[in-house]
């Protein structure tokens, strides 16, 4: 058959014509276990050195039955095993305590990768070198499972992949089917570009059934959002060993949704995770074929090939192999380890990537070459009045470096985009520019006739307090005042030093802000030493002035 260039509209039409659709809906239903109506819940348990006898902990009973467990607080060398009431122990599972998937912003607290427990009640830890301090166990329960029809959908998926034409998507199980509606994103999804497809594994058990896959995806989504504090499930797509494809992060399977799967590259990629651990065990034939069709369709949809290399700019980060702004050559279908310091997607699966690329090529359609302009920010949060540093890469339609190309850095205004800086590319097509930053806003670049995806750069407020009284009579008041730019909410955080030397928060007073001036009055009711800190902004971007100390004395 004649092969044609794929557009987003044509991709969706082809999917519908193939009888698969972009997302499975109606009948037959996907092969998964649906969560109970109460939805998933998360809970925790604290563990310390007293719970250990040497390297081995006592048998720990969770507050409730759990499907996923992770750990925060340990450095390395921690293993765990789980069991149901009266059942046998699972094998020991090594915890990846430095979770190596992360948002580019670094937001959220990082815990270990989640381990699938499938309705366990008890667990035991084994720590190399013992335990110091307190460890935090984090659990997720997805509730009682109600299995849906499995065999028919599995067979339909396999038949669809075997007969699929280039440019058609595989059957994709939507979020609504696996319970994603019960873990909605914290904020609306953001969008970037798809230049690379990163392949991952979830570092969970491989001995799951097709009926359990949906519950595992739901539990991981709950863990990523609530334990890690991310916006949503980190991966754009999840594939199981039976060839079932699940919609991951919300925002549209046909869109360039920014995930939290490959720090420093999320805005330039899509992330596909295979359920299980593939360090020693290779991916199944069904999984490879499903991933190949997914990648061939997805990459073609965004106008990029599945074979060959692409140079992208690293966004940096503590998990990244490269500093921010470094040009990095990646295969179009890459392993997570190619960009970040991790073993993901496992040695066995990584060795299968050349075969995966060749398979994906069968499902791809020819794409038209086009110019490229990228934007990378050194920091996504910039102090008021400081310079935001940007860099990027420009390529011409033929794929060569755009030497001497004018670049316009633009910020979104009230009604249009305004050019705030200009640059010229060097012989490698690279450019840099700085912009003094006074307000949170979206920024993009325009070069070679194309425009990059926008990024949001937050402004961190600058707080300049005036000196306060250093001594007052107990029961008296202290005025906390100063200047804040931009004009954002300000609070005065009051802490009192205890007899043990520790500081404990006793009050938070909201300040009145008039233009850029703020003022709050705090009352120091008891005698003692107090620490008063002016804090401005909100949880997305905030700063605190240097603490000031005042002693309240007996009258």
C-alpha atoms as one frame of an Amber mdcrd trajectory, in Angstrom:
protein
   0.000   0.000   0.000   1.088   3.572  -0.570   2.526   5.231   2.520   1.568
   8.797   3.294   2.570  11.452   5.749   0.698  11.187   9.050  -1.162  14.109
  10.572  -2.908  14.133  13.957  -6.321  14.109  12.279  -5.324  11.259   9.973
  -3.870   9.273  12.892  -7.148   9.389  14.755  -9.140   8.519  11.639  -6.869
   5.557  10.923  -7.257   4.337  14.491 -11.034   4.442  14.259 -11.001   2.762
  10.850  -8.873  -0.063  12.237 -11.616  -0.812  14.754  -9.353  -0.002  17.689
  -9.937   3.680  18.313  -7.445   5.760  20.206  -8.948   4.756  23.558 -10.890
   1.601  24.349 -14.443   2.408  25.403 -17.747   0.619  25.458 -17.287  -3.103
  24.781 -15.201  -5.147  24.934 -13.883  -3.795  28.221 -10.142  -3.721  29.041
  -8.361  -6.515  30.843  -7.852  -5.062  34.275  -9.134  -5.035  37.826 -11.279
  -2.000  38.616 -10.954  -0.361  42.013 -13.888  -0.306  44.388 -16.068   2.775
  44.404 -14.341   4.194  47.483 -11.213   4.680  45.398  -7.560   4.248  46.357
  -6.302   5.384  49.749  -2.826   6.083  51.098  -1.453   5.669  54.634   1.898
   5.362  56.387   3.914   3.725  59.149   7.022   4.970  60.961   9.908   2.553
  61.610  13.087   3.242  63.614  16.142   1.435  64.930  14.186  -0.042  67.849
  12.178  -2.080  65.331  15.343  -3.886  64.173  17.344  -6.724  65.629  20.592
  -6.239  63.761  19.871  -6.097  60.034  16.375  -7.620  60.216  13.263  -5.832
  61.382  10.482  -7.421  63.358   7.390  -8.431  61.386   5.618  -5.147  60.692
   1.853  -5.064  60.341   0.444  -2.306  58.163  -2.522  -0.242  59.408  -4.605
  -1.922  56.664  -4.234  -4.250  53.716  -2.034  -2.673  51.037  -1.331  -3.108
  47.333   1.759  -0.907  46.981   4.499   0.006  49.444   7.466   2.369  49.245
  10.070   3.762  51.612  11.423   7.189  52.485  14.407   7.956  54.711  16.843
   5.156  53.849  19.951   5.699  51.755  20.743   2.334  50.243  20.820  -1.411
  50.775  17.260  -1.887  52.033  15.139  -4.881  51.015  11.631  -5.880  51.940
   9.302  -8.827  51.682   5.528  -8.989  52.129   2.818 -11.526  52.910  -0.906
 -11.811  53.389  -2.430 -13.028  56.664  -1.360 -16.649  57.096   0.346 -16.723
  53.708   3.935 -17.343  52.625   6.528 -14.602  52.352   7.349 -13.106  48.983
  10.943 -13.066  47.815  13.179 -10.259  49.120  12.880  -7.178  46.912  15.620
  -4.524  46.778  14.222  -1.015  47.099  15.454   1.637  44.686  15.568   4.265
  47.410  16.762   7.011  45.079  13.657   7.187  42.897  15.167   8.141  39.543
  12.041   9.364  37.794  11.285  12.979  38.567   9.723  16.190  37.299  12.099
  18.738  35.801  11.069  21.187  38.527  12.289  18.857  41.259   8.952  19.321
  43.023   7.731  16.745  45.479   9.493  14.579  48.042  11.375  11.689  46.504
  10.753   8.213  47.870  11.679   4.748  46.649   9.999   3.277  43.606   6.722
   1.616  44.660   6.635  -2.169  45.104   3.491  -4.104  44.168   2.227  -6.151
  47.126  -1.216  -7.167  45.848  -3.268  -7.141  49.063  -0.562  -7.895  51.638
  -0.970  -7.178  55.353   2.529  -7.624  56.801   6.084  -6.911  55.750   9.654
  -7.174  56.935  12.699  -5.011  56.183  16.320  -6.078  55.835  18.894  -3.282
  55.962  22.547  -3.522  55.089  24.558  -1.757  57.763  21.632  -1.247  60.128
  19.224   1.665  60.458  19.717   5.152  61.820  16.928   7.601  62.432  13.352
   7.088  61.308  12.148   5.459  58.104   8.758   6.158  56.603   6.770   3.360
  54.956   4.135   4.581  52.528   1.252   2.343  51.476  -1.470   2.496  48.841
  -4.599   0.369  48.777  -6.767   0.356  45.671  -9.660  -1.401  47.381 -11.527
  -4.563  46.506 -11.005  -5.519  42.868 -13.799  -6.378  40.453 -12.274  -8.226
  37.471 -13.555  -7.294  34.050 -13.521  -9.347  30.882  -9.941 -10.269  30.119
  -9.502 -12.927  27.495 -11.572 -11.265  24.781  -9.726  -7.980  25.048  -6.316
  -9.661  25.168  -7.088 -11.589  22.011  -8.508  -8.487  20.339  -5.366  -6.516
  21.175  -3.078  -9.239  19.812  -5.107  -9.507  16.615  -5.119  -5.730  16.199
  -1.330  -5.539  16.544  -0.770  -8.404  14.111  -2.944  -6.781  11.430  -2.261
  -3.122  12.211  -1.274  -0.824   9.389   1.416   1.868   9.738   0.143   4.923
  11.556  -2.584   3.158  13.544  -2.605   3.225  17.353  -2.895   0.121  19.496
  -5.974  -0.295  21.706  -5.358   2.074  24.628  -7.150   1.534  27.945  -8.340
   4.972  29.126  -7.842   6.449  32.583 -11.564   6.147  33.283 -11.317   2.355
  32.916  -8.400   1.726  35.299  -9.542   4.224  37.937  -7.582   7.311  36.905
 -10.621   9.511  37.574 -10.084   8.847  41.295  -6.573  10.362  41.159  -7.017
  13.504  39.044  -3.981  15.744  38.417  -3.310  18.425  41.016  -3.251  21.104
  38.320  -3.955  21.135  34.595  -1.417  19.213  32.444   1.337  21.120  30.654
   2.477  20.497  27.081   5.857  20.372  25.381   7.279  18.521  22.388   7.845
  14.871  21.518  11.350  14.424  20.123  12.289  11.223  21.978  10.451   8.193
  23.374  12.024   7.088  26.669  11.521   3.445  27.634  11.266   2.585  31.354
  10.435  -0.303  33.628   8.417   0.194  36.810  10.723  -1.944  39.021   7.745
  -3.887  40.347   7.060  -7.630  40.488   6.684  -9.612  37.253   4.324 -12.256
  38.641   1.109 -10.319  38.081  -1.905 -11.385  36.034  -3.601  -9.509  33.214
  -6.524  -8.792  35.551  -4.189  -7.095  38.053  -2.492  -4.717  35.638  -5.073
  -1.955  35.933  -4.912  -2.048  39.723  -1.108  -1.786  39.584  -1.315   1.267
  37.322  -3.862   2.852  39.689  -1.693   2.179  42.741   1.419   3.627  41.062
  -0.572   6.717  40.023  -1.758   7.252  43.602   1.796   6.771  44.913   3.343
   9.159  42.373   0.769  11.869  43.041   0.378  11.655  46.810   3.562  10.050
  48.181   5.988  11.695  45.757   3.888  14.860  45.593   3.904  14.959  41.793
   1.101  16.361  39.678   0.014  12.987  38.286   1.282   9.558  37.244   4.827
  10.054  35.973   4.565   8.018  32.743   2.628   8.991  29.625   1.830   5.343
  28.872   2.101   2.042  30.734   2.322  -1.343  28.981   2.008  -4.729  30.679
   3.648  -8.029  29.797   0.429  -9.194  28.096   0.489  -6.342  25.555  -2.163
  -4.171  27.198  -1.533  -0.436  26.776  -2.793   1.995  29.438  -3.244   5.747
  29.135  -0.942   7.230  31.777  -0.625  10.917  32.612  -3.782  12.884  31.828
  -3.969  15.431  29.028  -4.644  13.426  25.862  -2.856  10.445  24.342  -2.443
  12.376  21.085  -0.909  15.407  22.833   2.680  16.185  23.902   1.880  15.968
  27.620   4.861  16.759  29.864   5.462  13.828  32.222   7.646  13.166  35.270
   9.676  10.220  34.022  13.074  11.491  32.828  14.405  14.510  34.693  15.787
  17.159  32.366  14.048  15.748  29.275  10.346  15.593  30.188   9.374  18.571
  28.053  11.010  17.024  24.979   9.809  13.434  25.254   7.114  10.880  25.912
   7.593   8.194  28.557   6.541   4.563  28.145   6.912   2.211  31.125   6.739
  -1.575  31.047   5.145  -3.053  34.180   7.705  -5.183  35.990  11.463  -5.480
  36.475  13.622  -6.254  33.448  17.150  -6.244  34.813  17.607  -9.971  34.144
  14.365 -10.966  32.431  13.617  -9.702  28.888  10.297  -8.206  27.861   7.708
 -10.599  26.444   6.848 -10.796  22.755   3.408  -9.317  23.436   4.906  -6.376
  25.341   7.491  -5.621  22.629   4.878  -5.694  19.891   2.509  -3.425  21.839
   5.278  -0.916  22.617   6.421  -0.970  18.985   2.963  -0.097  17.667   2.508
   2.564  20.342   5.878   4.191  19.591   5.468   3.996  15.816   2.075   5.675
  16.005   3.007   8.250  18.671   6.250   9.407  17.039   4.648   9.634  13.597
   1.783  11.614  15.086   4.256  14.264  16.271   6.145  14.322  12.998   9.386
  12.685  14.135  11.060   9.426  13.018  11.595   6.400  15.251  15.076   5.627
  13.877  18.249   7.685  14.146  19.484  10.228  16.654  18.363  13.674  17.790
  20.359  16.274  19.728  18.427  17.783  22.623  19.468  20.156  25.389  19.677
  18.751  28.888  17.489  20.503  31.408  19.859  19.486  34.215  18.842  18.166
  37.628  20.434  16.058  40.337  19.542  12.811  38.532  20.754  13.942  35.126
  23.946  12.657  33.506  24.519  16.078  31.933  24.542  19.655  33.178  21.753
  22.004  32.150  22.208  23.348  28.628  24.487  20.503  27.477  23.701  19.190
  23.954  22.927  15.468  24.322  22.690  13.062  21.365  19.960  10.480  21.990
  18.406   7.711  19.962  14.844   8.605  19.024  13.789   5.544  21.041  16.055
   5.719  24.090  16.452   4.006  27.417  15.984   6.099  30.539  19.639   5.437
  31.448  20.765   7.278  28.303  19.806  10.613  29.844  19.699  10.099  33.614
  21.868   8.324  36.179  19.842   5.128  36.539  19.815   1.449  35.532  16.304
   1.869  34.092  14.874   0.228  31.975  16.920  -2.750  33.179  19.809  -4.422
  31.393  17.706  -7.084  29.661  15.124  -4.650  28.288  17.820  -2.132  27.323
  19.440  -4.849  25.174  16.113  -5.248  23.352  15.877  -1.590  22.303  17.492
  -2.102  18.845  14.835  -4.740  18.107  12.129  -2.420  19.480  13.247   0.402
  17.172  13.127  -1.905  14.158   9.644  -3.115  15.110   8.427   0.447  15.697
   9.641   1.418  12.229   7.125  -1.060  10.767   4.284   0.881  12.422   5.608
   4.358  11.546   4.888   6.428   8.472   7.290   8.755   6.647   7.528  12.182
   8.225   8.365  15.475   6.648  11.535  17.170   7.837  10.914  20.464   9.597
  12.839  23.129  11.396  13.317  22.854  15.147  13.717  25.443  17.889  14.103
  24.415  21.524  14.107  26.289  24.807  15.686  25.243  28.118  15.590  27.266
  31.334  18.444  27.017  33.843  15.908  27.550  36.668  12.127  27.354  36.653
  11.973  29.757  39.619  13.836  33.079  39.597  14.156  35.646  42.394  12.424
  38.952  41.644  14.795  41.198  39.701  17.331  38.453  38.967  18.186  37.306
  35.447  16.479  34.207  34.063  18.959  32.309  31.896  17.764  30.490  28.767
  19.437  28.398  26.100  18.353  26.354  23.129  19.085  24.668  19.830  17.917
  25.590  16.321  17.931  23.269  13.308  16.909  24.022   9.752  14.407  22.043
   7.705  17.128  19.733   6.382  18.203  18.869   9.945  21.478  20.821   9.881
  22.519  23.273  12.582  21.089  26.735  11.974  24.272  28.825  12.150  23.805
  32.580  12.567  20.039  32.259  12.964  18.259  35.133  14.775  16.370  33.980
  17.873  13.562  35.902  19.577  12.822  35.107  23.235   9.187  35.982  23.857
   7.060  36.337  26.990   3.292  36.069  27.011   1.633  39.433  27.517  -2.018
  40.203  28.216  -3.041  39.963  24.570   0.032  38.806  22.648   3.589  37.488
  22.858   6.235  40.184  23.432   9.918  39.811  22.485  11.989  40.351  25.635
  15.452  39.257  24.402  17.268  38.423  21.187  20.166  36.109  20.381  22.027
  34.603  17.420  22.942  30.913  17.121  26.550  29.744  16.979  28.066  27.231
  14.540  26.348  24.362  16.372  22.967  26.038  16.274  23.126  26.831  20.004
  22.023  30.114  21.584  21.850  31.664  25.059  20.025  34.688  26.447  19.149
  36.297  29.756  15.998  38.159  30.788  15.518  40.168  33.982  12.481  38.516
  35.591   9.830  40.498  37.446   6.677  38.404  37.148   5.638  34.776  36.725
   4.827  34.056  33.095   5.157  31.872  30.029   8.194  32.137  27.755   8.962
  30.696  24.311  11.417  31.220  21.450  10.857  31.852  17.761  13.553  30.969
  15.235  13.863  29.531  11.726  10.139  30.014  11.201   9.113  27.742  14.097
   8.145  28.322  17.712   9.125  26.256  20.727   6.693  24.928  23.289   6.150
  27.505  26.067   7.505  27.092  29.587   6.323  28.764  32.769   8.972  30.559
  34.827   7.850  31.532  38.319   9.101  34.625  40.091  10.222  34.142  43.695
   9.247  37.156  45.801  11.974  39.283  47.356  11.287  40.153  50.997  13.088
  43.043  52.690  11.973  43.371  56.352  12.660  46.280  58.646  14.366  45.648
  61.953  12.024  44.802  64.839  12.303  45.499  68.538  14.783  43.167  70.181
  13.138  43.237  73.596   9.543  43.659  74.768   7.526  42.940  77.878   5.732
  39.579  77.793   2.232  40.140  76.470   3.407  43.029  74.348   3.257  43.366
  70.562   5.954  43.556  67.892   5.462  45.196  64.496   6.756  43.177  61.533
   6.998  45.322  58.417   8.977  45.839  55.258   8.790  45.626  51.489   7.867
  42.722  49.204   8.218  42.595  45.427   6.072  41.689  43.624   3.036  42.402
  45.797   2.129  38.930  47.077   0.675  37.658  50.366   3.023  37.873  53.373
   2.796  36.118  56.718   4.826  36.514  59.890   5.819  33.101  61.270   6.424
  33.205  65.036   8.424  30.464  66.810   9.333  30.159  70.487  12.428  28.399
  71.794  11.698  25.652  74.289  13.748  24.571  77.292  15.255  21.832  75.115
  16.572  24.421  72.668  14.136  23.442  69.897  12.005  26.007  68.068   8.252
  25.458  67.953   5.794  27.441  65.879   3.300  29.336  68.046   1.615  31.689
  65.589   1.248  32.719  61.971  -0.031  36.242  61.411  -1.196  37.422  57.987
   0.259  40.807  57.023  -1.570  43.635  55.308   0.022  44.357  51.931  -0.399
  47.798  50.377   1.292  47.892  46.980   4.750  46.599  47.975   4.646  47.498
  51.697   3.577  44.944  54.288   2.857  45.118  58.014   1.763  42.622  60.643
   1.475  42.789  64.421   2.381  39.778  66.554   1.790  39.410  70.271   4.380
  37.581  72.378   2.216  36.298  75.192   4.792  34.481  77.306   8.303  35.299
  78.403  11.075  33.716  76.368  13.121  33.971  73.179  11.171  34.239  69.915
  12.147  33.908  66.263  10.081  35.925  63.787  10.286  35.312  60.015   8.511
  37.187  57.221   7.497  34.722  54.502   6.051  35.727  51.121   4.391  33.887
  48.254   2.611  30.551  48.085   3.569  26.880  47.850   4.467  27.193  44.146
   7.029  30.007  44.663   7.900  31.498  48.023  10.793  32.954  49.976  11.567
  33.874  53.546  13.515  36.798  54.921  16.313  36.276  57.431  14.822  35.483
  60.834  14.845  38.189  63.527  15.020  37.455  67.236  13.208  39.192  70.082
  13.092  38.404  73.787   9.889  38.808  75.753  10.788  39.566  79.364   8.738
  39.489  82.557   7.309  42.891  83.340
